[in-house]
């Protein structure tokens, strides 16, 4: 691989539609350089409620599971059942 070509998966964009059973796959692809976009339903991903939490305080801003497995991802909330959401979703 050429040193100037970037990381292994940098030319690729990945849509992460996984639940907690597949969340690590997007993390690995992001670590390898892919542009990973986590698509969440309105109200957020159920993974947000999985502990542990920093200092055992259940708070969306202190969710360690989420921070560990959603690193190297961008996020969007999308309701594909609404008219606005249908316009965004291809």
N, C-alpha and C positions, 0 to 999 in steps of 0.2 A: 504494500500500500504506500502511495506517495505521501511524504510528510506534509505537503500542502493541501491535501484533499480533505482534511478535517477528520472527524471521528468516523467510525465504521458505518453507522446508520444515519449520518447527518443528512443525506439526501431524502430521507423518508419521513412522512407524516403519518402518525398512528392515531386512530380514534379509540380511546379507552372507554368501552361500554360495560366493563366488568363490575361484578359485585365483589364482596370481600374474598371470595374464593379465587379470583383471578387478578387481584389488584397488584400483586408482586410482578406479574408479567409486564405491565406497563412501566413499572419502576425499572426493571432490567433493561427494557428497550430504551428508556430515557437515559439511563446510565451509559448506554452504548452510543448515545448521540442522536437518537431519533427525536423528532418534534412530536411529543405525546400530548394529546388534548383529551382531558378527562371530561366526558359529557355526563352531566348529572341531571336528574329530574328535579322539578321544583320542590323546594323544601330540603334539598341537599341529599347527599348520598347516605344510606343507612350506616356506612362504615364510619361516619363521623361520630357515632355513638359508642363505638367499640373502645374499651379501655386498653391499656392503662392511661390515666390522666396525670399530668404533672401535679405532684403533691396530693394525688388522689382526690382532686377537686373536679367533679364532672362539669366541664365547661368547654364549649366548642373551640375556644382559643388555647386549650391546654391538652388537646388530644394527641398523645404520642404515637399511637398506631397510625393515625392519618398523616402526621408529619413524616414518619418513617417511610411509608409506602407510597406517598404521593409526591415525593421529591422528584424534581426534574420533569414535572408535568405542568401544563397550563390547564385551566378549567373554564367550563361554560355550563350554565344552567339552561336547559332547553325543554320546553313542553311541546312535544310534537303533535299533541292532540288539540292544540289551540291553533287558530288561524295564523297568528303571528309566528308560532313555532313551525308550522308547515311551510311558511315562506322561507325560513332559514334552512330547514332540513331539505337536502336534495332529493 
